[in-house]
């Protein structure tokens, strides 16, 4: 519904972060926030979300009374580590289309949190996505090398292979 309302107002947005993990893990992980990225001006976003009852709590953070989720707009562009992402997946739902990270980029996004902040929750989220989707491993490995985190990538792959047995 949020995506459709934004599009109705001429706003293109990409779903990123934990909400992608929720989708790709079939809710084995549930995020409390919906992270999106858009180039649209925040006053336009604010007007569109107001139609749905969401009110700003800060310049990029919106909440709706009675809704357990909040929406956060991350500054563009869509990046994972130092890499700008330009290819996305579009999913059709009963409420319309959603543009989001691909499963491979979702794994990289979660691994970035593990690489840079030792976020083991993000590590486990990456495992959930990888177990449920075809991942382009050569892309993930090449990205990990460019990010200078081959050792942590190898730890992830070892854990992934262990869990698949």
N, C-alpha and C positions, 0 to 999 in steps of 0.2 A: 504494500500500500504506500509506503514511504517513497519507494522508487518511482511508482506510477505518478504520485503527486508531484515529485520533483520534475519528472519529464513533462508533465502537463504544464508546468511553469517554465519549460525550456531549459531545465537544469540537468546536465549529464553528471552522474556521480558513479564512482567505483567503490564497491564494498571491499574492505581490506580487514586485516587483523583477525581477532578471535571469532567474529561472526562468520568468517569464511570457514574456520575450523568447525564451528557448529554445523554448518551446512554439509561440509565434506565428511564429517564424522557421524553424520546422521544423529546429531545431538548427543553423542557420547560425551562431548564437552559442550557446555552451554555458556556462552559469553553474556555478560550483563550489559555490555555496551555494543553499539553498532558504529563501527568506525567507517567513515566514508571520506573520499577525496573528491573534490570538485574545484574547477577553476571559476565557478560562478561567484559573484560577489555575495558576501554573507547577508546583506540586507535582502537580497532576492531569496536566499535559502530560508531566512527567518520568515519571510512572508509566506512561502510555500508550506513550511512546517506549521505555521500558525493555523492554517486551514485544518490540520489534523489535530490541533490542540496542543502541540509542542511549543513550549516557551523557552527562550534562551536563559541559561543559568550563567553563561559567560559568552564571549564573542563566538565561540565555536562549539558550545556544549548545550544540548537541548533536552528537556525533560517534559513528560506529560503526566499529569496527576493520574495515579492509578495504574500506570504502565510500569512494569518492572524493569524495562530496558531504557537506556538513554542513548542519544545519538551524539557522536563526537565527529566533527569535521577536521581531519588532519590536513595540514597545509600541503598543497601540491608541489611538485609532481608526485606520482606514484613511484616510490623507490623501494628497493630492497638492498640494504647496504648502500653501496655507491652506484648501483645499477638502476637506471630509469626504466620502468616497465611500460610498454606501449601495446602489448597484446593481452587481451582479457577474454574471459569466458562469459558468454551470455546464457543465463538459465531462464527458462520459462517456468513460471509458477502459476498457481490459480489466481494470484493477485497481480500478475504481469511479469515483465522481464526484469532480471537483475543482472547488472554487469559486475563481475567480481574477478579476483585473482584466479588464475588457473590452479589446479591442484599442485602442480610442480612449483609455481611461484608462492603458493600458500605455505608449502613446506619450507622454502627458502626464507620466507618472511618470519616464520616461527624459529627457524634455525638462527636467523640474525639475532634474535633476542637471546638465544642461548650463547651464541658466539661472543657477543659484546657485553652481556650483563650476567652471564651464567644463570640464565632463567630456565630452571629445570621444568617448570610448568610448560613453558613454550617448547622445550625439547619433547616432552610427552605429547603435546598437541601435534607436533610435526609427525610423531610416530602414528598417531591416530589417523591422520590424513593419508600418510604413506601406506598404511595397512589397507585402506579402503579404496585407493585409486592408483591408476597407472601413473607413475612418476618418471619423468625423463631424467634418469640418474646422471647421465653424462653432463647435462646442464647444471645440475645441482653441484656436482663435483667441481666443474670448471669455475662456477661462481664462488664456491668455498675457497678454491685456490686463489682466485683474484682478491678475495676478502682476507687472505692470509690466515685461514682457519682450517687447513687441511686436517690437522690432528683432531679437532673437535668434530669435524665431518666424519672422520673415520670411527670415532667413538659412537656417533649416531648410527652409522651403517652397521657396526658390530651389534648394537642393541636391536636395530631393526631386523637383522638376520636371525638373531636369537629368538625374538618374539614370533617370527614367522614359522619356526619349527614346530 
